[in-house]
Amino acid sequence: MTATAAASQEELQEHFDATIAHDRRIEPRDWMPEAYRKTLVRQIAQHAHSEIIGMQPEGNWLTRAPSLRRKAILLAKVQDEAGHGMYLYSAAETLGADRADLTQMLIDGRQKYSSIFNYPTLTFADVGVIGWLVDGAAIANQVPLCRSSFGPYARAMVRICKEESFHQRQGFELLMHLMAGTPAQREMVQDATNRWWWPSLMMFGPPDADSPNTQQSMAWRIKRHTNDELRQRYVDMSVPQAAALGVTLPDPELRWNTDREHYDFGEIDWADFKRVVSGQGPCNAERIAHRKAAHDEGEWVREAAVAYAAKQAS
């Protein structure tokens, strides 16, 4: 690199650093460090994959919803999740990523999605608990991303978070209805809560001491809070909601700490987290096989769309 090129590179870096320091947005045409771009592609792709894979656990109940109203609500939610994935893939494409390449990396196991979607939905109460706990965790995690330093990601998150908030209210309303029902229905809600509580806490990622990307992402203001800070905020939010529902969160160590003014909670099974993330969860193979089948079976649709676009252009 020549002295002139080195000086130009230094000026670009200084401008980037100043933009971040002044809490302004980085846009796709702005210069950015390659490490910043790669971090965003990894995070946004993982987020997009999670939305698309996340359609499967609840989609499992579309044909078995107990009423037309519940089916319509669930259909709308699954459709929203597909839209979220598309917004996020589009944001990744502004960074030079290719949507087809990202999908292939997911299918090949070279990119991850949220570990929460590798657990089965055993009863219809799971649909409500996913809305309450899983979407609640997503909201706690994603609302700060509306202030992410990368413009397209932040703007996509504004709409996504509004819709996730609605999904959480839908789930809570379903659970309130079940808790006002029969003893069997209340037991079903408690069972679903027992199974989803700990995986929901894992959604925020590993503890800060074991998170290799958190500090740099916060320095770049991609993230605004650490994993443990967000997890604590989520626990504090969820405990009064559980009390309002009348369910018991499955943690004997859960109690209010007057000194910290936060809830203390038990130790997460990080060995289980690592097992699921590494592909050994209850539904990992099933989720990827289903995604691959959908991708393969939709190839003719993609080819037809490309041919139609070419015809219109000519």
Secondary structure as a PSIPRED ss2 file (coil, helix, strand):
# PSIPRED VFORMAT (PSIPRED V4.0)

   1 M C   1.000  0.000  0.000
   2 T C   1.000  0.000  0.000
   3 A H   0.000  1.000  0.000
   4 T H   0.000  1.000  0.000
   5 A H   0.000  1.000  0.000
   6 A H   0.000  1.000  0.000
   7 A H   0.000  1.000  0.000
   8 S H   0.000  1.000  0.000
   9 Q H   0.000  1.000  0.000
  10 E H   0.000  1.000  0.000
  11 E H   0.000  1.000  0.000
  12 L H   0.000  1.000  0.000
  13 Q H   0.000  1.000  0.000
  14 E H   0.000  1.000  0.000
  15 H H   0.000  1.000  0.000
  16 F H   0.000  1.000  0.000
  17 D H   0.000  1.000  0.000
  18 A H   0.000  1.000  0.000
  19 T H   0.000  1.000  0.000
  20 I H   0.000  1.000  0.000
  21 A H   0.000  1.000  0.000
  22 H C   1.000  0.000  0.000
  23 D C   1.000  0.000  0.000
  24 R C   1.000  0.000  0.000
  25 R C   1.000  0.000  0.000
  26 I E   0.000  0.000  1.000
  27 E C   1.000  0.000  0.000
  28 P C   1.000  0.000  0.000
  29 R C   1.000  0.000  0.000
  30 D C   1.000  0.000  0.000
  31 W C   1.000  0.000  0.000
  32 M C   1.000  0.000  0.000
  33 P C   1.000  0.000  0.000
  34 E H   0.000  1.000  0.000
  35 A H   0.000  1.000  0.000
  36 Y H   0.000  1.000  0.000
  37 R H   0.000  1.000  0.000
  38 K H   0.000  1.000  0.000
  39 T H   0.000  1.000  0.000
  40 L H   0.000  1.000  0.000
  41 V H   0.000  1.000  0.000
  42 R H   0.000  1.000  0.000
  43 Q H   0.000  1.000  0.000
  44 I H   0.000  1.000  0.000
  45 A H   0.000  1.000  0.000
  46 Q H   0.000  1.000  0.000
  47 H H   0.000  1.000  0.000
  48 A H   0.000  1.000  0.000
  49 H H   0.000  1.000  0.000
  50 S H   0.000  1.000  0.000
  51 E H   0.000  1.000  0.000
  52 I H   0.000  1.000  0.000
  53 I H   0.000  1.000  0.000
  54 G C   1.000  0.000  0.000
  55 M H   0.000  1.000  0.000
  56 Q H   0.000  1.000  0.000
  57 P H   0.000  1.000  0.000
  58 E H   0.000  1.000  0.000
  59 G H   0.000  1.000  0.000
  60 N C   1.000  0.000  0.000
  61 W C   1.000  0.000  0.000
  62 L C   1.000  0.000  0.000
  63 T C   1.000  0.000  0.000
  64 R C   1.000  0.000  0.000
  65 A C   1.000  0.000  0.000
  66 P C   1.000  0.000  0.000
  67 S C   1.000  0.000  0.000
  68 L H   0.000  1.000  0.000
  69 R H   0.000  1.000  0.000
  70 R H   0.000  1.000  0.000
  71 K H   0.000  1.000  0.000
  72 A H   0.000  1.000  0.000
  73 I H   0.000  1.000  0.000
  74 L H   0.000  1.000  0.000
  75 L H   0.000  1.000  0.000
  76 A H   0.000  1.000  0.000
  77 K H   0.000  1.000  0.000
  78 V H   0.000  1.000  0.000
  79 Q H   0.000  1.000  0.000
  80 D H   0.000  1.000  0.000
  81 E H   0.000  1.000  0.000
  82 A H   0.000  1.000  0.000
  83 G H   0.000  1.000  0.000
  84 H H   0.000  1.000  0.000
  85 G H   0.000  1.000  0.000
  86 M H   0.000  1.000  0.000
  87 Y H   0.000  1.000  0.000
  88 L H   0.000  1.000  0.000
  89 Y H   0.000  1.000  0.000
  90 S H   0.000  1.000  0.000
  91 A H   0.000  1.000  0.000
  92 A H   0.000  1.000  0.000
  93 E H   0.000  1.000  0.000
  94 T C   1.000  0.000  0.000
  95 L C   1.000  0.000  0.000
  96 G C   1.000  0.000  0.000
  97 A C   1.000  0.000  0.000
  98 D C   1.000  0.000  0.000
  99 R H   0.000  1.000  0.000
 100 A H   0.000  1.000  0.000
 101 D H   0.000  1.000  0.000
 102 L H   0.000  1.000  0.000
 103 T H   0.000  1.000  0.000
 104 Q H   0.000  1.000  0.000
 105 M H   0.000  1.000  0.000
 106 L H   0.000  1.000  0.000
 107 I H   0.000  1.000  0.000
 108 D C   1.000  0.000  0.000
 109 G C   1.000  0.000  0.000
 110 R C   1.000  0.000  0.000
 111 Q C   1.000  0.000  0.000
 112 K C   1.000  0.000  0.000
 113 Y C   1.000  0.000  0.000
 114 S C   1.000  0.000  0.000
 115 S H   0.000  1.000  0.000
 116 I H   0.000  1.000  0.000
 117 F H   0.000  1.000  0.000
 118 N H   0.000  1.000  0.000
 119 Y C   1.000  0.000  0.000
 120 P C   1.000  0.000  0.000
 121 T C   1.000  0.000  0.000
 122 L C   1.000  0.000  0.000
 123 T C   1.000  0.000  0.000
 124 F C   1.000  0.000  0.000
 125 A H   0.000  1.000  0.000
 126 D H   0.000  1.000  0.000
 127 V H   0.000  1.000  0.000
 128 G H   0.000  1.000  0.000
 129 V H   0.000  1.000  0.000
 130 I H   0.000  1.000  0.000
 131 G H   0.000  1.000  0.000
 132 W H   0.000  1.000  0.000
 133 L H   0.000  1.000  0.000
 134 V H   0.000  1.000  0.000
 135 D H   0.000  1.000  0.000
 136 G H   0.000  1.000  0.000
 137 A H   0.000  1.000  0.000
 138 A H   0.000  1.000  0.000
 139 I H   0.000  1.000  0.000
 140 A H   0.000  1.000  0.000
 141 N H   0.000  1.000  0.000
 142 Q H   0.000  1.000  0.000
 143 V H   0.000  1.000  0.000
 144 P H   0.000  1.000  0.000
 145 L H   0.000  1.000  0.000
 146 C H   0.000  1.000  0.000
 147 R H   0.000  1.000  0.000
 148 S C   1.000  0.000  0.000
 149 S C   1.000  0.000  0.000
 150 F E   0.000  0.000  1.000
 151 G H   0.000  1.000  0.000
 152 P H   0.000  1.000  0.000
 153 Y H   0.000  1.000  0.000
 154 A H   0.000  1.000  0.000
 155 R H   0.000  1.000  0.000
 156 A H   0.000  1.000  0.000
 157 M H   0.000  1.000  0.000
 158 V H   0.000  1.000  0.000
 159 R H   0.000  1.000  0.000
 160 I H   0.000  1.000  0.000
 161 C H   0.000  1.000  0.000
 162 K H   0.000  1.000  0.000
 163 E H   0.000  1.000  0.000
 164 E H   0.000  1.000  0.000
 165 S H   0.000  1.000  0.000
 166 F H   0.000  1.000  0.000
 167 H H   0.000  1.000  0.000
 168 Q H   0.000  1.000  0.000
 169 R H   0.000  1.000  0.000
 170 Q H   0.000  1.000  0.000
 171 G H   0.000  1.000  0.000
 172 F H   0.000  1.000  0.000
 173 E H   0.000  1.000  0.000
 174 L H   0.000  1.000  0.000
 175 L H   0.000  1.000  0.000
 176 M H   0.000  1.000  0.000
 177 H H   0.000  1.000  0.000
 178 L H   0.000  1.000  0.000
 179 M H   0.000  1.000  0.000
 180 A C   1.000  0.000  0.000
 181 G C   1.000  0.000  0.000
 182 T C   1.000  0.000  0.000
 183 P H   0.000  1.000  0.000
 184 A H   0.000  1.000  0.000
 185 Q H   0.000  1.000  0.000
 186 R H   0.000  1.000  0.000
 187 E H   0.000  1.000  0.000
 188 M H   0.000  1.000  0.000
 189 V H   0.000  1.000  0.000
 190 Q H   0.000  1.000  0.000
 191 D H   0.000  1.000  0.000
 192 A H   0.000  1.000  0.000
 193 T H   0.000  1.000  0.000
 194 N H   0.000  1.000  0.000
 195 R H   0.000  1.000  0.000
 196 W H   0.000  1.000  0.000
 197 W H   0.000  1.000  0.000
 198 W H   0.000  1.000  0.000
 199 P H   0.000  1.000  0.000
 200 S H   0.000  1.000  0.000
 201 L H   0.000  1.000  0.000
 202 M H   0.000  1.000  0.000
 203 M C   1.000  0.000  0.000
 204 F C   1.000  0.000  0.000
 205 G C   1.000  0.000  0.000
 206 P C   1.000  0.000  0.000
 207 P C   1.000  0.000  0.000
 208 D H   0.000  1.000  0.000
 209 A H   0.000  1.000  0.000
 210 D H   0.000  1.000  0.000
 211 S C   1.000  0.000  0.000
 212 P C   1.000  0.000  0.000
 213 N C   1.000  0.000  0.000
 214 T H   0.000  1.000  0.000
 215 Q H   0.000  1.000  0.000
 216 Q H   0.000  1.000  0.000
 217 S H   0.000  1.000  0.000
 218 M H   0.000  1.000  0.000
 219 A H   0.000  1.000  0.000
 220 W C   1.000  0.000  0.000
 221 R C   1.000  0.000  0.000
 222 I C   1.000  0.000  0.000
 223 K C   1.000  0.000  0.000
 224 R C   1.000  0.000  0.000
 225 H C   1.000  0.000  0.000
 226 T C   1.000  0.000  0.000
 227 N H   0.000  1.000  0.000
 228 D H   0.000  1.000  0.000
 229 E H   0.000  1.000  0.000
 230 L H   0.000  1.000  0.000
 231 R H   0.000  1.000  0.000
 232 Q H   0.000  1.000  0.000
 233 R H   0.000  1.000  0.000
 234 Y H   0.000  1.000  0.000
 235 V H   0.000  1.000  0.000
 236 D H   0.000  1.000  0.000
 237 M H   0.000  1.000  0.000
 238 S H   0.000  1.000  0.000
 239 V H   0.000  1.000  0.000
 240 P H   0.000  1.000  0.000
 241 Q H   0.000  1.000  0.000
 242 A H   0.000  1.000  0.000
 243 A H   0.000  1.000  0.000
 244 A H   0.000  1.000  0.000
 245 L H   0.000  1.000  0.000
 246 G C   1.000  0.000  0.000
 247 V C   1.000  0.000  0.000
 248 T C   1.000  0.000  0.000
 249 L C   1.000  0.000  0.000
 250 P C   1.000  0.000  0.000
 251 D C   1.000  0.000  0.000
 252 P C   1.000  0.000  0.000
 253 E C   1.000  0.000  0.000
 254 L C   1.000  0.000  0.000
 255 R E   0.000  0.000  1.000
 256 W E   0.000  0.000  1.000
 257 N E   0.000  0.000  1.000
 258 T C   1.000  0.000  0.000
 259 D C   1.000  0.000  0.000
 260 R C   1.000  0.000  0.000
 261 E C   1.000  0.000  0.000
 262 H E   0.000  0.000  1.000
 263 Y E   0.000  0.000  1.000
 264 D E   0.000  0.000  1.000
 265 F C   1.000  0.000  0.000
 266 G C   1.000  0.000  0.000
 267 E C   1.000  0.000  0.000
 268 I C   1.000  0.000  0.000
 269 D C   1.000  0.000  0.000
 270 W H   0.000  1.000  0.000
 271 A H   0.000  1.000  0.000
 272 D H   0.000  1.000  0.000
 273 F H   0.000  1.000  0.000
 274 K H   0.000  1.000  0.000
 275 R H   0.000  1.000  0.000
 276 V H   0.000  1.000  0.000
 277 V H   0.000  1.000  0.000
 278 S H   0.000  1.000  0.000
 279 G H   0.000  1.000  0.000
 280 Q H   0.000  1.000  0.000
 281 G C   1.000  0.000  0.000
 282 P C   1.000  0.000  0.000
 283 C C   1.000  0.000  0.000
 284 N H   0.000  1.000  0.000
 285 A H   0.000  1.000  0.000
 286 E H   0.000  1.000  0.000
 287 R H   0.000  1.000  0.000
 288 I H   0.000  1.000  0.000
 289 A H   0.000  1.000  0.000
 290 H H   0.000  1.000  0.000
 291 R H   0.000  1.000  0.000
 292 K H   0.000  1.000  0.000
 293 A H   0.000  1.000  0.000
 294 A H   0.000  1.000  0.000
 295 H H   0.000  1.000  0.000
 296 D H   0.000  1.000  0.000
 297 E H   0.000  1.000  0.000
 298 G C   1.000  0.000  0.000
 299 E H   0.000  1.000  0.000
 300 W H   0.000  1.000  0.000
 301 V H   0.000  1.000  0.000
 302 R H   0.000  1.000  0.000
 303 E H   0.000  1.000  0.000
 304 A H   0.000  1.000  0.000
 305 A H   0.000  1.000  0.000
 306 V H   0.000  1.000  0.000
 307 A H   0.000  1.000  0.000
 308 Y H   0.000  1.000  0.000
 309 A H   0.000  1.000  0.000
 310 A H   0.000  1.000  0.000
 311 K H   0.000  1.000  0.000
 312 Q H   0.000  1.000  0.000
 313 A H   0.000  1.000  0.000
 314 S C   1.000  0.000  0.000
